[in-house]
Amino acid sequence: MSLGPLLSAPPPIPWHAFAALAALAMGGAQLALPKGTTRHRVMGYAWAALMLVIAISSFWIQQIRLIGPFSPIHILSIIVLITVPLAVWHAHRHRVAKHRRVMISLYVFALIGAGVFTLLPGRVMHAVVFGQ
């Protein structure tokens, strides 16, 4: 494992990847730690901000071009841009079950699911994890 391929990748790939890794770790902590606390809220806002950074930065990553400069993964980015504020809104409205469902779905599908695809051969994260 070497960070060389990631650090030498053009922007915004490194920012996108580091934000995703931070969101993965923070989201895991959020799922494990007690809910409803000040720490949960502060970490939740930070996690939501990271998710928005990840989604927005993805529009400048255009290595796989299937629909003009975009790929189907950019549909996920649009979904994230809609569902992150929705999940925060559910929390503010004390709709805990909806908030939990949306946040867990974002974590599983937008981070873990999409992250698995970054490990495919030819992708930067494949080179980071498995070598050139």
C-alpha distance (Angstrom), angle and dihedral (degrees) to the residues before:
residue distance angle dihedral
M1 . . .
S2 3.79 . .
L3 3.80 132.5 .
G4 3.81 89.6 -151.0
P5 3.81 96.5 98.9
L6 3.80 90.9 47.9
L7 3.79 95.2 46.6
S8 3.81 91.6 48.3
A9 3.83 93.9 47.0
P10 3.79 116.4 107.2
P11 3.79 119.5 -100.0
P12 2.99 132.5 -61.5
I13 3.83 92.9 29.4
P14 3.84 95.3 78.7
W15 3.83 93.0 46.1
H16 3.79 90.5 46.5
A17 3.82 92.9 49.2
F18 3.81 95.9 45.2
A19 3.81 91.0 47.5
A20 3.82 89.2 50.0
L21 3.82 92.6 49.4
A22 3.81 90.7 48.3
A23 3.82 90.7 48.2
L24 3.79 90.6 48.6
A25 3.82 91.7 53.9
M26 3.80 95.1 40.4
G27 3.79 92.6 45.7
G28 3.80 91.0 51.6
A29 3.80 89.7 51.8
Q30 3.80 90.4 47.8
L31 3.78 91.2 53.9
A32 3.81 92.0 49.1
L33 3.82 101.1 41.4
P34 3.82 127.4 76.3
K35 3.81 116.0 -77.9
G36 3.79 128.7 -129.1
T37 3.79 95.9 32.8
T38 3.79 127.3 124.0
R39 3.80 88.3 -110.0
H40 3.82 89.7 54.4
R41 3.80 91.4 51.6
V42 3.81 95.0 46.7
M43 3.81 93.0 45.9
G44 3.80 88.9 44.3
Y45 3.79 92.8 56.4
A46 3.81 90.3 46.9
W47 3.81 90.6 48.8
A48 3.80 91.5 48.5
A49 3.82 89.9 50.5
L50 3.81 90.8 50.3
M51 3.80 90.6 50.3
L52 3.80 90.4 52.4
V53 3.83 90.7 48.9
I54 3.80 89.3 50.7
A55 3.80 93.3 48.7
I56 3.81 95.3 44.9
S57 3.80 95.0 44.7
S58 3.82 90.3 51.4
F59 3.80 90.8 71.2
W60 3.82 89.0 68.4
I61 3.80 92.3 50.8
Q62 3.77 103.5 85.9
Q63 3.78 106.2 157.4
I64 3.81 93.3 125.6
R65 3.80 108.1 52.0
L66 3.79 113.1 -173.6
I67 3.81 101.3 137.4
G68 3.80 106.2 35.3
P69 3.80 105.4 -64.9
F70 3.82 92.0 -18.6
S71 3.78 139.0 79.2
P72 3.80 132.1 -152.7
I73 3.82 89.0 -94.1
H74 3.81 87.6 71.7
I75 3.80 87.9 67.0
L76 3.80 85.9 63.8
S77 3.80 88.8 52.3
I78 3.80 90.4 55.4
I79 3.79 90.0 48.8
V80 3.82 90.0 51.2
L81 3.82 91.1 50.2
I82 3.80 88.7 55.5
T83 3.80 101.2 38.1
V84 3.82 100.3 45.5
P85 3.83 93.3 62.4
L86 3.81 88.7 40.6
A87 3.81 91.2 54.8
V88 3.81 91.3 49.0
W89 3.80 89.2 48.9
H90 3.81 90.3 52.0
A91 3.80 89.0 53.4
H92 3.81 91.9 50.3
R93 3.80 89.8 50.1
H94 3.86 89.8 49.6
R95 3.80 91.5 -117.5
V96 3.77 91.0 146.0
A97 3.81 98.3 169.6
K98 3.81 92.9 51.6
H99 3.80 91.4 43.5
R100 3.81 91.2 51.0
R101 3.82 93.3 46.5
V102 3.81 93.9 50.2
M103 3.81 94.5 44.4
I104 3.80 94.1 48.1
S105 3.81 90.1 46.8
L106 3.80 91.0 51.1
Y107 3.80 91.1 49.0
V108 3.80 95.0 47.7
F109 3.80 100.8 39.2
A110 3.82 105.7 25.8
L111 3.80 97.3 39.6
I112 3.78 109.7 23.1
G113 3.81 97.2 27.9
A114 3.78 95.7 44.9
G115 3.80 90.1 39.7
V116 3.79 91.3 60.0
F117 3.81 89.1 59.6
T118 3.82 90.6 55.5
L119 3.80 87.6 65.3
L120 3.81 93.7 63.7
P121 3.82 115.8 116.6
G122 3.78 112.8 -86.3
R123 3.81 94.4 31.4
V124 3.81 122.9 112.1
M125 3.81 94.5 -119.1
H126 3.81 90.2 52.0
A127 3.80 87.9 58.3
V128 3.83 90.5 46.6
V129 3.80 94.9 51.1
F130 3.81 102.8 31.6
G131 3.81 102.9 23.0
Q132 3.79 129.4 -116.3
